Amino acid sequence: MSTDLVVEVAAGVAVLTLNRPAQLNAYTAEMGALLSRAYRECDEDDDVRAIVVTGAGRAFCAGADFSGGATPFDSPQDVAAFSASPIDPPAFELRKPVIAAVNGHAIGIGLTIALQADIRILAEDAKYGVVQVRRGVIPDCMSHWTLAHLTNLGVAAEVLLTGRTFDGPEAVAYGIANRALPAAQVLDGALDMARDIAVNVAPMSAALSKRLLWDTAIRGYTPRQVASLETQLHHRVMGTPDAAEGVAAFVERREPRFGSRVSRDWKALPEPPTSPSR
């Protein structure tokens, strides 16, 4: 069993740790396959209410692994099997909130993997960059889409087309990161947020809200279409035991005991109206 990814689940939070610290967690195809499998398993596990992705040691992921004989940018032996987006599903397609605890350097695919998370907490003094254009290839992991939606076209163009590196505060200023903390505090900050979600957020509410948020970006819903979907999803959750429990816990000033199970109760979002109503 490979140890390139370590999975730990406790108190509703799954921590997925890229685990090649001697190589600064340089990315390998095996690591990508393990992360993909962990994402799928966490998404189906009702004991997992939030996911944290981080790196062992002093880096999150220093980019592609160049330690072998052939470089990862050589022509693939199996062209049909190659994908520039090897993390499948990407974090934004899961139904659980995913927080990237970027505890150190994240370069190339190391950063583009983190860009697929819902929330990013970065180390202040580490280096970040989507540097592929400086290696003679192009950015990966859907970063031409994620960056343009997290920030704006101008910022995405600067990051992707220059390939330059930047630090945590600059990433926050760009809109790439939610916050930057001292490196030693990054994982704890992410865990605090994940544990708060695990305790206080209804699983189905989080799943529906996340899917609507990302589907709106992916499918380009109009405000009126979003209003229609929000209304339909309100009808789905209003009057449920979780809705009653959320109010009761708030009134009684206690932690809620939500009972919905995403693996059992999930239904895909409805389709929005094709012509927005007025």
N, C-alpha and C positions, 0 to 999 in steps of 0.2 A: 504494500500500500504506500503510495507516494505521500510524502509529508510537505509537498510544495504548497499545499493549502491546508490550514488547520481550521476546523469548524468546531465552535463551542456554543452551546445553547444553554442559557440560564435565565430564569425569571422573565421569560418572554422575549429575550433578545438573542439573536444569533450573531456571533462575531466570526467573521470570515477573515482569516489572516494570511496574506501572501507571505510565504515562509521560506525564502531563500536569502536570509540576511547576509550571508557571506558574499553574495552576488548583488547586494542591494535590491533583492527581490526582482531581478531582471526577468522579464516576461519570457515564458516558453509556451509552446503549444499545449504541453501537458497542464501547465498552470491554468491556461485559458479553459481547457476542457473541465478541469476540476471546479473552477469558479462557476462555469455554466451549469454544471450538475448541482452544485450547492445552491445556486439561485433557484433552480427548478424544485429541489427538495424543500427548501425553506418556504417557497410559495405555496406548497401543498400541506405544510405542517402547521396545524392550528395552534401548536405551542409556541410558534414563532410569531410575534406581533410586530417586530421591527428588526431590521438587519443593519449591521455595521460592518463595513469593509475597511480593513487597515493593513499595515505592513509590519513585519517583524523587524526589529533593529532600528536603524537610523534613517531608513528610506521607506517610502511607500512602494514605489516601483521605478527603477532607474531606466526603464525603457526595454527595448528588445535585447535579448541575450546574444552577445557577440562572442561568447567564450568558446563555442564549438569551432570546428574547422570551417564549415560553410556559414556565410552570414544569412540572417533571416530575410535579407532582401535579394537573395539569389532567385532566379526564375524557379517557380515551384515545379517539383517533379510531376505532381498531379494537378494540372491547371484547373480541372473541373471541381476539385475538392477545395481549392483555395478560397478563402473569404477574407476580405479586409475588415470584416466585423465578426471576429471569432467568438465573442461573448454572446451566447445565444441561450436564453433570451437576454437582451440588455436589461439593465436594472430598472429602467423606466417602464418596462412591460410587466413587471411583477405587480402583485396586488398588495404588497407590504411596503411600508416606507423604507427606503434604503439611504443610509447616511454614510458618506465616504469620510473616514477619519484619516486624512492625508497627513500622516505623522512626519513626513520628511520628503525628500526629493521625489518628484513625479514628472517624468520626462517621457515624451512620445506617447506610446500606448499606455504608459503608466498614468498619464494625465487624462487621456481620452477615455479610459475605462472609468475614471472618477467622474468625468463629465456626464456619464449616463445615470449617475445617482440622483436622487431627489434633492439631497442637501449635501453640501461640502464644507467641512471644517479643515482648514489648512494650517500647517506650521508656518509661523511668521518668517523664519530665516532660511527656509529651504528654497530650492530652485524648482521652477515649474516652466514647462514649455512644450509646445507641440512642434517638435524640431524636424519632422520628417523631410521637409523641403531642403534642409541642409544636409540630408543624407542621400539625396537623389531620388527619393520616392515621394509619396504624398500622404497627408494625414488619414487616419483610419478611425474605426469604431464609431462611424456616423458623426464625426466631429464637425463636418461641414454643416450638419443640421443642428447638433446640440449647441454648439457655440453661438450660432446665429440666433437661436431661440433663448438661450440663457442671457445673452448680452444684446448686441445689435450687429448689423452687418459690418459696420466700420471696425468695431473691436475684433470681430471674428476674422476679418481680412487681415488686420495687423498681426494677430496671433498666428494664423495659419500661413500667411504668405511671407512673413519675416522669419519665422521659426526661432525667434529670440526667446530668452528665458527671462523670468520675472519672479518676484518674491510674493509672499503671502499677502501683505497689505495691498500690493498692486493688483493681485488677483481679486481681492474684495472690491477695490475701486472699479475694476473692470466689470464686476458683476459675475465673475466666474466662481467665486467662493462666497458662502454666506458669512463666514467670519474667519479671522486668522488669530491663532493663539500661540503662545510659546509651545515648542514641540512636545515638551513633557506633559502638557495639558490637553493635547488634541484628542487622544483616545478617551480620556475621562469626560471631556466635554461632549463627545459624540455619544458615549454610553449614558450620560445623564439625560440627554435628549431622547435616546432610544428607550430608556427605562420609563421615562415620563409617558411616552406614547404607549408602551406596553401596559402600563397601569391605568391610564386615564382616557385612552381613546378607544372607542368602539371599533372592533376589527372590520365590520362591514362598512361602517362609515368611512374609515380610512381607505379601504379598498375602492369604494365607489368614488370618493372624492379624488383619489390619485388617478384613477382611470379617466375620469372626466377632465381633469387638469391636462394630462398628457395627450389624450385623444383630441382635445381642443387644439393643441399645438400641432399634432401630427396631421389631423384632417382639416384643419383650418376652419373650424366652426365659427359662425358669426355670433355676435352677442345675443341675437334673438334665438338662434338655435341652442345656445348654451342655456338660456332662460327656459326653453322648453324641456331640455334634458334635466335641468335642476328640478323643475316641477315634477317631472315623471319620477325622478329618483327620490324626491321627498315623499311622494305617494308610496314608494316602496318601503321606506324606513319609518314613516310616521305610524304610530300605533303599535309598533313592534315591542317585544319585551326589552330590547336594548334601549329604545327611546324612553320607556317608562323607568328603566333602571338608571339611566343617565340623569334624569330629573330628580329621582328619589335620592341618589347619592349626593347630588349637589345640595338639595334641601337639607339632608341629614348630615352633611359635612363629613362624608366618609368616602373611601375609595369605591368606585363602581365595580360591580361584578357582572360584566357583559357575557352573554351566553351565545352570541352568534358565532357560527363556524364557517369561515370562508370556503373551506374545502367542500362543505356539504350544501351551503345555502347560496353559493354564488350563482348569479345570472348575469350574462353580459349586458352591457348598457344598451338601451334601445337606440334605434336610429332617430336622428333629429328630423324635423320636417324639412323637406327639400326646398320649399320657398318660405322664408321666415314670415311669421304672422306679424301683423301690426295692431 
